[in-house]
Amino acid sequence: MTFFNSKLIFIAILSALVNSCATLPPDYAPITTNHPDIVKDQTKYHQVKKGDTLYAISLIYDLDYRQLAQWNKVIPPYTIEIDQKIRLSEPDLGNKSAQGNLEQSPTPPKMGETTQKIVVAPPTTRISSYKRATLSLNNQFTLSDNPSYKTHTLKNIHDKNGSSSQKKPINSIESVDMLKLTFQWPIKGKVVKPFSQADNKGIDISGKAGQDVSAAESGKVVYSGQGLIGYGNLLIIKHNDLYLSAYANNSQLLVSEGDKVGKGEVIAKVGQVGSNPAKSNQTSLHFEIRKKGKPVNPLNFLPEKQ
């Protein structure tokens, strides 16, 4: 084979390789990019409708109303407007994560500089002391196999300064607020549907049509209406910054938004569950307790005896 023929064969093989790389098979994974002009905004919003309140929106999405207020820069008394878009997640979360990673990244060395690894001793070694190296007969330093640690406790340090080493117990705001709340049953009846995070975010208590519904605890009415699908005539009472209670499927609402109610005060009348005529004889109250926007089992807060 001549040199010219070998050259032609090499060019043909090279051309085939280039063409095969230029055309990708149809099932090849697409290349993704994080360019800000291409990435779509996947943030979820709730568009405010007539009758909506920040508390009602928080109930729909299992969020803390204070978080919603912070994310949307809504200040007390948390007034929102019709058609306003309420953000349902923390803004700029991705940017914060990226910024945090950049801050933690080490600064690369400049050209010509050498890097030196600096080892910082753990806090215990700053307080502890090892046995000093002993000089052997051949004038070489050796470390003891089992170094002893003489650790100065925090108590001894405080004693030297003349201050007490014990911290006084401090109750958290959450504990103090919970101690002030003693929920009672809103109506007397049998629990016909228990609490479930997936299917039932409260409990359903059987009752009679028109039966009085009482406030489980004192507080302020922050929602009174029927704007939430599946809740019928709904009342939401704010007890403190952490806890809300909700009363749904009422036939009549006796208090309005902004009213202050006392524990045991009649606030509504028991109504029918759903709109199916076949179940018109089934009346019950749907009752929820929310902690920081999340549904919790009311039976953990109610007394055993009604």
C-alpha positions in Angstrom: 0.0 0.0 0.0 1.4 3.3 -1.0 1.8 6.3 1.2 -0.9 8.2 -0.8 -3.4 5.4 -0.3 -2.7 5.3 3.4 -3.3 9.0 3.7 -6.7 8.7 1.9 -7.8 5.9 4.3 -6.8 8.0 7.3 -8.7 11.1 6.1 -11.8 8.9 5.4 -11.7 7.4 8.9 -11.3 10.9 10.5 -14.2 12.3 8.5 -16.5 9.4 9.7 -15.6 10.0 13.3 -16.3 13.8 13.0 -19.7 13.1 11.4 -20.7 10.6 14.1 -19.9 13.1 16.8 -21.8 15.9 15.2 -25.1 13.9 15.1 -26.5 12.8 18.5 -29.0 9.9 18.8 -32.6 11.0 19.5 -32.5 9.5 23.1 -29.4 11.5 24.2 -30.0 13.4 27.4 -30.4 17.2 26.7 -27.8 19.5 28.2 -29.1 21.6 31.0 -28.0 25.0 32.0 -28.3 27.2 35.0 -28.3 30.5 33.1 -30.7 32.9 34.8 -32.3 33.8 31.4 -33.3 30.2 30.8 -34.3 28.9 34.2 -38.0 29.4 34.7 -39.4 30.8 38.0 -41.1 27.8 39.7 -42.2 29.8 42.7 -45.8 29.1 43.7 -48.3 31.9 44.4 -51.8 32.2 45.7 -53.9 34.9 44.0 -56.1 36.6 46.6 -59.8 36.3 46.1 -62.7 38.1 47.8 -62.9 37.1 51.4 -59.4 35.7 51.7 -57.3 36.6 54.7 -53.7 35.7 55.4 -54.8 33.3 58.1 -57.1 31.5 55.7 -54.4 31.2 53.1 -52.0 29.8 55.7 -54.7 27.2 56.6 -55.0 26.1 52.9 -51.3 25.5 52.5 -50.4 24.4 56.0 -48.1 27.4 56.5 -47.4 29.7 59.4 -49.1 33.0 58.8 -46.1 34.8 60.2 -43.9 33.2 57.5 -46.3 34.3 54.8 -46.3 37.8 56.2 -42.5 37.9 56.2 -42.1 36.4 52.7 -44.6 38.9 51.3 -43.6 41.9 53.4 -47.1 42.2 54.9 -47.1 43.9 58.3 -49.8 43.7 61.0 -52.8 43.7 60.8 -51.9 41.7 57.7 -54.1 43.4 55.2 -54.1 41.9 51.7 -55.8 43.0 48.5 -57.9 41.2 45.9 -55.8 39.8 43.0 -52.6 40.2 45.0 -50.2 37.3 44.5 -49.0 35.8 47.8 -45.7 34.0 47.7 -45.8 30.5 49.2 -42.1 30.0 49.7 -39.1 31.8 51.0 -37.7 34.3 48.4 -34.2 34.0 47.0 -33.6 30.7 48.7 -31.4 29.5 45.9 -29.3 32.6 45.9 -28.7 32.4 49.6 -27.5 28.8 49.3 -25.2 29.8 46.4 -23.8 32.7 48.4 -23.2 30.6 51.4 -21.2 28.1 49.3 -19.1 30.9 47.9 -18.4 32.3 51.3 -17.2 28.9 52.5 -15.0 28.3 49.5 -11.3 28.8 50.2 -9.5 31.6 48.4 -7.2 30.2 45.8 -3.5 31.1 46.2 -1.8 33.6 43.9 0.7 32.6 41.4 4.1 32.0 43.0 2.6 31.6 46.5 2.7 28.3 48.4 -0.1 27.2 50.6 0.4 25.9 54.1 -2.1 23.8 55.9 -2.9 25.2 59.3 -4.2 22.7 61.8 -6.3 24.2 64.6 -6.4 22.1 67.8 -9.9 21.1 69.0 -11.3 23.1 72.0 -10.5 20.3 74.4 -6.8 20.4 73.7 -6.7 24.1 74.5 -7.9 23.4 78.0 -6.3 20.0 78.4 -2.6 19.4 78.9 -0.5 16.5 77.8 2.3 15.0 79.8 5.5 16.7 78.7 8.0 14.8 76.7 10.5 13.1 78.8 14.2 13.0 78.0 15.4 9.4 77.5 18.9 8.2 78.3 20.0 8.7 74.6 18.8 12.3 74.8 15.9 11.7 72.4 12.4 13.1 73.1 9.5 10.5 73.4 5.8 11.0 74.1 4.1 9.0 76.7 1.9 6.3 75.2 -1.1 7.2 77.3 -1.3 10.9 77.9 -3.4 12.1 80.8 -6.0 14.9 80.4 -6.5 17.4 83.1 -9.6 19.2 82.0 -10.8 22.3 83.8 -14.6 22.1 84.0 -16.7 25.1 83.3 -17.7 25.1 87.0 -14.2 25.7 88.2 -13.7 28.5 85.8 -16.8 30.3 86.9 -15.9 29.7 90.5 -12.6 31.5 90.0 -14.5 34.5 88.6 -16.8 34.5 91.5 -19.9 33.7 89.5 -22.3 30.8 89.6 -21.8 27.9 87.3 -25.4 26.9 87.0 -27.7 28.5 84.5 -31.2 29.4 85.6 -33.9 27.5 83.6 -35.6 29.7 81.1 -38.9 28.7 79.7 -39.2 29.2 75.9 -42.0 31.5 74.6 -43.6 28.4 73.1 -43.8 26.7 76.5 -45.2 29.8 78.2 -47.8 30.3 75.6 -48.8 26.6 75.7 -49.1 26.7 79.5 -51.7 29.5 79.2 -53.9 27.4 76.8 -56.3 24.8 78.1 -58.5 23.7 75.2 -62.0 22.4 75.8 -64.3 20.4 73.5 -66.2 22.7 71.1 -69.2 20.4 71.1 -70.2 17.2 73.0 -70.2 14.3 70.6 -68.5 11.2 69.3 -65.4 11.5 67.1 -66.6 10.0 63.9 -63.5 10.7 61.9 -60.0 10.8 63.5 -57.1 13.0 62.7 -54.9 12.1 59.7 -52.2 14.2 58.1 -53.1 12.9 54.7 -56.9 12.6 54.8 -58.2 14.7 57.7 -56.3 17.6 59.2 -58.5 17.7 62.3 -61.3 15.6 63.8 -65.0 15.3 63.0 -67.3 15.4 66.0 -70.9 14.2 65.6 -73.6 16.6 66.6 -77.2 17.7 66.1 -78.2 20.2 63.5 -78.3 23.7 65.1 -76.3 22.5 68.1 -74.2 25.3 69.8 -70.5 25.4 68.8 -68.3 26.9 71.5 -64.8 28.4 71.3 -62.3 25.8 72.5 -60.1 28.6 73.9 -60.3 32.4 74.1 -58.8 34.4 71.2 -59.6 36.6 68.3 -61.6 35.7 65.2 -59.3 36.1 62.2 -61.6 34.5 59.6 -65.3 34.2 59.3 -66.7 33.1 56.0 -67.1 30.3 53.4 -64.3 31.1 50.9 -62.3 27.9 51.5 -63.4 24.9 49.4 -64.3 21.9 51.6 -64.7 23.8 54.8 -68.2 25.3 54.4 -69.0 28.0 56.9 -65.6 28.4 58.6 -64.3 30.2 61.7 -60.6 30.6 62.5 -59.6 31.8 66.0 -56.1 33.0 66.8 -55.2 32.1 70.4 -51.6 33.4 70.4 -48.7 33.6 68.0 -48.3 29.8 67.8 -51.8 28.3 67.9 -55.0 28.7 65.9 -58.2 26.6 66.0 -60.7 26.1 63.1 -64.4 25.3 63.1 -65.9 24.1 59.8 -69.1 22.9 58.3 -71.3 25.2 60.4 -74.9 26.0 59.5 -74.5 29.5 61.0 -71.7 31.8 62.1 -72.4 33.9 65.1 -69.2 36.0 65.3 -67.4 38.2 62.8 -63.8 38.7 61.8 -62.0 40.9 64.4 -64.3 39.8 67.3 -62.7 38.7 70.6 -64.3 35.6 72.0 -63.9 33.9 75.4 -63.4 30.3 76.1 -66.7 28.5 76.0 -68.5 31.3 74.2 -71.0 30.2 71.5 -69.6 31.1 68.1 -71.6 29.0 65.6 -74.2 26.3 65.0 -73.5 22.8 63.8 -74.3 22.2 60.2 -74.4 19.5 57.6 -71.3 17.8 56.2 -71.1 18.2 52.5 -73.9 18.8 50.1 -75.0 15.2 49.3 -78.8 14.9 50.1 -78.2 11.2 51.0 -76.1 12.3 53.9 -78.3 15.1 55.0 -78.9 13.4 58.4 -75.2 13.3 59.1 -74.2 16.4 61.0 -70.8 17.0 62.5 -68.3 19.7 63.3 -64.9 19.6 61.7 -62.4 20.9 64.3 -58.7 21.7 63.8 -55.8 22.9 65.9 -52.8 24.4 64.1 -49.4 24.9 65.6 -47.2 27.3 63.6 -49.5 26.6 60.7 -49.2 22.9 60.8 -52.2 20.7 61.7 -51.8 18.7 64.9 -54.0 16.1 66.5 -56.7 17.9 68.6 -57.1 14.9 70.8 -53.6 15.6 72.2 -54.9 19.0 73.5 -58.4 18.2 74.5 -59.4 16.7 77.9 -60.3 13.0 77.8 -63.8 13.6 79.2 -66.1 16.0 77.5 
